[in-house]
Amino acid sequence: MRSDANIAGPMTDPVPGPRTEPAGEDVSRETPSPVDDTPIGRAAQLAVEALGRAGEGLPRPEETRIMVVANQKGGVGKTTTTVNLAASLALHGARVLVIDLDPQGNASTALGIDHHAEVPSIYDVLVESKPLSDVVQPVTDVEGLFCAPATIDLAGAEIELVSLVARESRLQRAIQAYEQPLDYILIDCPPSLGLLTVNALVAGAEVLIPIQCEYYALEGLGQLLRNVDLVRGHLNPSLHVSTILLTMYDGRTRLASQVADEVRSHFGSEVLRTSIPRSVRISEAPSYGQTVLTYDPGSSGALSYFEAAREIALRGVGVRYDVQHAHTGAQNKQHSMTEGTQ
């Protein structure tokens, strides 16, 4: 620690002994702050670094990775995670489609996609058998990012699907018939386990579960895992939980670290090393029809989603077999953890 005497300027050393540097002008050179050591300067520097990393690109998967973002508990960051991971992957050079299966249409809003009642939407695909290519729209702010929007009509789709043929696999068939090349498809599910979510689970291969670092974080998770097991057993043998993402992490609270430790101890390698912090910028971005990546690329939230997307992309290169078997081996442990919360 430097003494006040050293900070003030050229004075006699308070402690006898040889100086390691000359007194006078050289001492004062230590004191000025760097030019960009201001909040605005740091934010600008982070934004440049983030966009620089985005341009680096990531290895593309050999085949389209279809990821279902699901958690029957509301308010855990499903939509936020879907759109920001999608934007991050697209900024890294991937071609990404977001399918909005939530009747509220929040993912469509966050991506700046018009989704009023007359807009062709995922409802038309599921109920009217319209081709997926007829409803997909490009996201103007991010090259390589596309969205199949949801409209309020989707609220009635749960009832209308009941009487339709192959009601659980209509989304799967639409995706299989979609001819445009894609690296990732991210499906944003409603906070329920009805036919819309079942369609997503049948269509996807991977399940991504956002878990908020708060009390009751694991509430209802056991039922979701059981539904994943049922769908895998009867409708989609390739389905597995590949990714757990910790959201709304507040490093100032002991509770957040306790929840994170508990989730990591039970789910192991499925939990991403990157966690998403509580961030005002993440909350503000949708009101401007943007993801946090374009709204404020230098913010902590944007940087965290960049790193999470990088981790997901790197995990997907040649490790799918291991992930599936790791999930199978962890089944009993997951169920024993979550059954107590029902």
Secondary structure, DSSP 8 states (H G I E B T S, - for coil): ---HHHHHSS---SS-S--SS-STHHHHTTSS--TT-SHHHHHHHHHHHHHHHHTT-----SS-EEEEE--SSTTSSHHHHHHHHHHHHHHTT--EEEEE--TT-HHHHHTT----TTS--HHHHHHS---GGGT-EE-TTSTTEEEE---GGGGGHHHHHHTSTTTTSHHHHHHHT--S--SEEEEE--SS-SHHHHHHHHH-SEEEEEEESSTTTTTTHHHHHHHHHHHHHHT-TT-EEEEEEEESB-TT-HHHHHHHHHHHHHHGGGB-S---B--HHHHHGGGGT--HHHH-TTSHHHHHHHHHHHHHHHHTSS-HHHHHHHHHHHHHHHHHHHGGG-
